[in-house]
Amino acid sequence: MMPKPKKPLKDPNAKSPIQKFFGGKIPHYLAVFAFLFSSYNLFSFQLVKMRYNSLNEKRDVRMKELVEKRVNEYFSQQFPDTTGPVLKKFIKKVNGNGSNS
């Protein structure tokens, strides 16, 4: 007869701990969680991007309005529409009241 082995024989169909882990439900849940997390990040990134673009557009509009206002102020100072009180210095006073008669 054959002597009894010191170690028990391995089952050839038995799974190793790594095979049990990767064949179980935990990796499936991890994959679902990773997919949902990445989808959420992608969606939230799109929202942030849209908000950032709208802020940039608002800033551009404000900058254009400010530049236009400053340019108009500069040109109105350089080339005024009316002469105002400057004209009074050059009118001759004949009778002391400004009339020519």
C-alpha positions in Angstrom: 0.0 0.0 0.0 0.9 3.6 -0.5 1.9 5.7 2.4 -0.3 8.6 3.3 1.0 11.9 2.0 2.2 14.5 4.5 0.4 17.3 2.8 -3.1 17.1 1.6 -3.4 17.1 -2.2 -4.6 20.2 -3.9 -7.9 20.4 -5.7 -7.0 21.3 -9.3 -10.3 23.2 -9.7 -9.9 25.3 -6.5 -9.5 29.0 -7.0 -6.7 31.0 -5.6 -7.5 34.0 -3.4 -6.7 36.4 -6.3 -9.0 34.4 -8.6 -11.7 34.6 -5.9 -11.3 38.3 -5.6 -11.4 39.1 -9.3 -14.2 36.7 -9.9 -16.3 38.1 -7.1 -18.8 41.0 -6.9 -16.4 43.5 -5.4 -14.6 44.3 -8.7 -18.0 44.7 -10.4 -19.1 47.2 -7.8 -15.7 49.0 -8.0 -16.1 49.2 -11.8 -19.7 50.6 -11.5 -18.5 53.1 -8.9 -15.6 54.2 -11.1 -17.9 54.6 -14.2 -20.4 56.7 -12.2 -17.7 58.8 -10.6 -16.1 59.5 -14.0 -19.4 60.3 -15.5 -20.2 62.7 -12.7 -16.8 64.3 -13.0 -17.3 64.7 -16.8 -20.8 66.2 -16.3 -19.6 68.6 -13.5 -16.6 69.6 -15.6 -19.0 70.5 -18.5 -21.0 72.7 -16.1 -17.9 74.4 -14.8 -16.7 75.0 -18.4 -20.1 76.4 -19.4 -20.1 78.8 -16.4 -16.5 79.8 -17.1 -17.3 80.6 -20.7 -20.3 82.7 -19.7 -18.2 84.6 -17.2 -15.6 85.2 -19.9 -18.3 86.5 -22.3 -19.7 88.8 -19.6 -16.2 90.1 -18.9 -15.6 90.7 -22.6 -18.8 92.7 -22.9 -18.0 94.8 -19.9 -14.5 95.5 -21.2 -15.9 96.5 -24.6 -18.4 98.9 -22.9 -15.6 100.3 -20.7 -13.3 100.9 -23.7 -16.1 102.5 -25.7 -17.0 104.8 -22.8 -13.4 105.9 -22.2 -12.8 106.5 -25.9 -16.0 108.6 -26.1 -14.9 110.6 -23.1 -11.5 111.2 -24.5 -12.9 112.4 -27.9 -15.5 114.6 -26.2 -12.7 116.3 -24.3 -10.5 116.7 -27.3 -13.3 117.8 -29.7 -16.2 119.3 -27.6 -19.6 119.8 -29.3 -20.1 123.2 -27.8 -17.7 126.0 -27.0 -19.5 126.9 -23.8 -18.2 129.9 -21.8 -15.0 130.2 -23.9 -17.0 132.3 -26.5 -17.8 135.0 -24.0 -14.2 136.1 -23.8 -14.1 137.0 -27.5 -17.4 139.0 -27.8 -16.8 142.8 -27.7 -18.9 144.7 -25.2 -20.0 148.0 -26.8 -22.5 149.4 -24.3 -21.3 147.4 -21.3 -24.2 144.9 -21.6 -22.9 142.9 -24.6 -25.3 144.4 -27.2 -23.9 146.1 -30.3 -26.3 149.0 -30.4 
